[in-house]
Amino acid sequence: MSSELEQPFINELHEEDDEARDWDLLIAFNELRHREKIQGSKKVAQTWRMKERMKTVSVALVLCLNVGVDPPDVVKTSPCARLECWIDPLSSQKALEAIGANLQKQYERWQPRARYKQSLDPTVDEVKKLCSSLRRNAKEERVLFHYNGHGVPKPTVNGEIWVFNKSYTQYIPLSVYDLQTWMGSPSIYVYDCSNAGIIIELFRQFSLQRESELESALNGSTPRFGSPAPAVSSVRNCIQLAACGASELLPMNPELPADLFTSCLTTPIRIALKWYVLQNTGRLVPNITLDLVDKVPGQLNDRRTMLGELNWIFTAITDTIAWNTLPRELFQKLFRQDLLVASLFRNFLLAERIMRSYNCTPMSSPRLPPTYQHPMWQAWDLALDICLRQLPTLLEDENAQFHHSPFFTEQLTAFQVWLSYGSEKRNPPEQLPIVLQVLLSQVHRLRALDLLGRFLDLGPWAVSLALSVGIFPYVLKLLQSSARELRPLLVFIWAKILSVDSSCQTDLVKDNGHKYFLSVLADPYMPAEHRTMAAFVLAMIVNDYKQGQDAALQGNVISNCLEQLSDSSASLRQWLALCLGKVWSNFDNARWCGVRDRAHEKLYVLLNDPSPEVRASAVFALGTFISVTDRSDQANNIDLGVGMMLASVGNDGSSLVRKEVVVALSSLVQQFESQFTNVVVQWMEEEKQKEKSAAVTGEVPAIQPSITNSIGGSFTSNDSFSGESSTVRRTHSSSTLAGTTFSSVYMTVWKVLVQLALGPHKEVADMAKQIVNTLKLKATLSARPTHVMQNSKACYSAPSSPSNTAPIHGTPPHNQFHEEHLTPGPTMKRDFSSPHLSGKANSYTSPHPRAKKLLSDKNSAMIHEEKEEEPRNLRQTSVTTEFFEWSCRHFAQPLMRLSEEQDPESSSHHKREFRFLRNNNVRQDAREEQLRAGFNRLDVEVFVNKNQGIPAVIKFHPYEGHVAVADKDGICFWDWEQGTKVNYIYNENLKNTKITAMDFINPHDESLLLCGTDDGSVRIWRNYLSEGYDGKELVSAFQAINDLIPTVRRAGLVLDWEQESGMLLASGDVRIIRIWDSQRETKVQDIPTGAESCVTSLASDSFGRSLLIAGCGDGTVRLFDRRLAPSECRVMTLREHNRWVVKVHLQKGSEGKIVSASNAGDVRFWDPRFTESVRTLNLTQGVTALEIHKHADVLACGSPNQFIGVYNTSGDNLSTIKYHEGFLGQRIGAASCLAFHPYKVKLAAGSTDSFISVYSTPVKRS
């Protein structure tokens, strides 16, 4: 081997270490849009909102004290508890009135707006009159009945409480059954008397009895006209609180008030302090007396004072205990529905704790679980200790400063610790209600909002928990704050809330909260991340909500969004466009405001955005911009101009964008349905005439023209319209349709829809088919008298849904659209004598045979025969996507934590680490083989089997033990190491097309399969090894090349995938090389080849990303420098081959030698610095396939004479393979394709007899 040729291969082996390692390699087609379905998250019914708000509007205070006379059935101790409402009843003549007044004041502390009525030592009639009056005035609201029975006998087992006669000489029983009747529902009862628990049980029995009676009355008789039937279940809507159990007496400790239960319910802080002093254990401050606790300074409603802070801490603790103990529905009912009920139940938790220490068990209906031993009570005791430790100093020195409790700071720290380890699988953080309370304090608010945002970021479950605890009114109120430091936190929190529960939009608009987010969006100093969230919140506010659209429009949301469309943040640009699309969706006022601001023209720029999501958002916004109900000439002009711009992105590389194009164009079709119908009639007639003309003249149509390139009169001669144009022309509303007739716009859009219906992505095609088929149906019916053929053999139904029937094994699955709606026309030849291109702007070139099928008159006949009625309106067949809802899902997912791919502790990271270690081992193990390859035989057949079809392309997976073999319609995967078939998948390409290119994408990680067909389309598959027709997933599909030129010998679609750069090079039966960027999913560059023949092979310098080599059908090898302008980038043309170039190869060594081979059998080595080859090998006459190993000194060529020759680069014949191995080894067929393993010295060969083989060097014997 000559030194100049040997050196690249030697260098190459050493430079393996210099290659980009797997960790640094790009992972293409791995964005969210590729990995998940484009659909919104499932909406979970939110239960945090109260079904009905309720207020306690009336309160009956019934005191049966009979001061000075003890009831006969209770023997009281001496001394005993005497205080009622903190008043000694024996202290004055008017003590009863004072007690009643004090009780009312205590209740007014919790509900000042209620209507209070006192009934002191009443009779039965007085109670009846009072209750009936309060119920009548309360209507459907709640009434409270407070009963103090300390001066009367205990309740009876018959369900009676006691009152007095008029002369106070007798105790009169009052049936609870009657009390139910007078009070009605909803009601709440408080029983402060001995044996109070018996009332609760009998109350329930009476309720059931009453329900039974009501049901019997309803079933047995018809109510009088005008008298509504009472609600059977209404008697159950009652709440009860009882001081003790059914057989318990109230405490008589003289140090306690007689109405201990009432004191706990209405004056919780005072009684808690009293009880604190009475305890002999657990106190840090022993010198506090009962007299001192009555002197605690401050006001209950002032959190800056000691008394106010204790009340604040008490509220937070009892809320927390209830939230962590009660079922969510019960918590909502008792602690969030009614302000007074919530206060009473918070205080009831304290009553349970205190009264249990005196052998009393307070009871309630609904029943609560025990809470008196909850750990949070220890925090309350500590807070009391810390606060009261300062009390003597504060009372002695007026200038002494009160030091606030560290309770809330410590609880926030505990919450922060939980967040460090929190997840959905753990119990919710018990501090969540405390965070809610802390939002009220300016001192802790910033930290609380930060922690709350981190909690909400855990997922939708966290948002639901926060809403259920009652966070909503607090964060809604905070939108009135002008503090700039709160803006990022509040915007983040509201983005999280709206991503889970969009119904909050009504509350925001009602409270003018939208103005907050408008100001954030308009703030140039706010980071793009937070402006993005503000745009999302505004989009949710206006989403399908007319009042929200009105409010946002008045806040200049359109101009604010338009001003920032050029921002560097792709996410912000996306949400600005989506917000605009939602603002003017079905809202003419906003649409005309957008027209005045030239919104549509400013959105045109985004149609070329690097981000597919931004491009899709721009199309979405333009699509909703079209749908205006107020039609006028100006509106029509604008809509048609927008339609032309949308048509220009019909061949976008991202299916995400193309789906939105279909939806947007469907809006245009709906607006101009009759005009489109007329254009389709005209087009179908022209197609029939062209077919007749072609049949007479023998004219050969183009293989795959760009529909938009062959539109008659769409543009002036200086304006070329291309569906895959990388630059969108800027137009102005006044001249949007300059030089373009309305009919040509309709024709343009129609042909783009046809192209989309025939596209490689099934979901996009299915959407477009609905519109195309419906228009065809209307066109056929409108032209029926003169244009419909009378003979038909089948029925037609439009639009159709894809068949779910599984294909028979061994046959391709039929595409229903192609079978039923693309009925074949005359068979077209696959080979053509000469290329045919239409250079006239006003001529239309017939499309690929698949387009002819779409237009077949057989469809028209079917429609005529079956459809006699008029077709349905297009609005009934409108297509939609969930792109907006899918985009919203982003904000519902965690944004702060690392993704699984970034998290070094995640399982996906460990799997990737394993794969990369395996890859390195494969490369290392192959090095010895590569060094010996130049002088070793390569003819040991280690695998042979018969493929399903004739192999067209064959590829080794670099790191896994399978080989992919593509035939005409699908790909078969064989485990060549085990000798078994793994799977077969159908590529779903159109009929009369075949696979001509294939490669593995991301082979170092989770591999994808790239397939290209000779109609210019590309499909990328995931899970291709999964068995079953539904196992594989289509990641992406697009039209890589349009305008394929027919030739006698066709190259089809030629692809070269650059893993390092993520670029896809595409060419074939065209005069250009097109470069696609997989990250942007858009065309980057079109390089003219300058040749008059097709491109047959491509190679590129994927590391330097500049040199590009193309082998052509005329024998030339052309070198291009991608860094130069298209007109200057061809830097050299090598012309030593005289025939079809079958392979070009760029060696990876530092020398960068180029190898090329033609089907004449000559292999030439080139130095890119010179125009003449440095070495030539003449291997064999006639080559059907040739392959060169990327890392070893070996190449192989297949001959039509049924043998494969293996050579080194010096021309030495290493092996000649003629027969399959075995005793009766048959002659191999002519090689149709060859492939070397990227690292191992293994050769795969496919032959025209459908056999595939894998050959190896001799196996070393141990």
Secondary structure, DSSP 4 states (H G I P E B T S, - for coil): --HHHHHHHHHHHHGGGGSPPGGGS---S-SHHHHS-S-PPPPPPP--S-SS---EEEEEEEE---TT---TT----SS----BTTB-TTS-TTHHHHHHHHHHHHHHTT-TTSEEEEEES--HHHHHHHHHHHHHHHTTSEEEEEEE-TTSPPPPTTSEEEEE-TTSSSEEEEEHHHHHHHH-SSEEEEEESTTTHHHHHHHHHHHHHHHHHHHHHHHHSPPPTT-PPPPGGGGG-EEEEESS-TT-PPP--TTS-TTHHHHHHH-HHHHHHHHHHH--SS-S-TT--HHHHTT--S-TT-TTSHHHHHHHHHHHHHHHHHHHHS-HHHHHHHHTS-HHHHHHHHHHHHHHHHHHTTT---EEES-----TT-THHHHHHHHHHHHHTTHHHHHH-TTPPPPPPSHHHHHHHHHHHHHHH--TTSPPPTTHHHHHHHTT-HHHHHHHHHHHHHHHTT-HHHHHHHHHHT-HHHHHHGGG---GGGHHHHHHHHHHHHHH-GGGHHHHHHTTTHHHHHHHHT-TTS-HHHHHHHHHHHHHHHTT-HHHHHHHHHTTHHHHHHHTTT-S-HHHHHHHHHHHHHHSTT-HHHHHHHHHTTHHHHHHGGGG-SSHHHHHHHHHHHHHHH--SS--HHHHHHHHHHHHHHHTTTT-S-HHHHHHHHHHHHHHHHHTHHHHHHHHHHHHHHHHHHHHHHHHH-PPPPSB--GGGG-TTSS-TT----TT-SSPPP--GGGTTTT--HHHHHHHHHHHHHHHHTSS-HHHHHHHHHHHHHHHHHHHHHTHHHH--S--SS---SS-----PPPPTTSPPPPHIIIIIS---SPPPSS-SS------TT------HHHHHHT-HHHHHHHHHH--SPPPPGGGG-----HHHHHHHHHHS-SSSPPTTT-TTSHHHHHHHHHHHHHHHHHHHHHHHHHHGGGS---EEEEEEE-SS--SEEEE-SSSSEEEEE-SSEEEEEETTTTEEEEEEE--PPTT--EEEEEEESTTSS-EEEEEETTSEEEEEESTTS-STTTSEEEEEEE---SBPP-SS---EEEEEETTTTEEEEEESSSEEEEEETTTTEEEEEEE---SS-EEEEEE-TTTS-EEEEEETTS-EEEEETTS-TTT-EEEEE----S-EEEEEE--STT--EEEEETTSEEEEE-TT-SSEEEEEE--S--SEEEE-SSSS-EEEEETTTEEEEE-TT--EEEEE-B-SSTTPPBPPPEEEEEE-SSSSEEEEEETTSEEEEEEPPPPP-
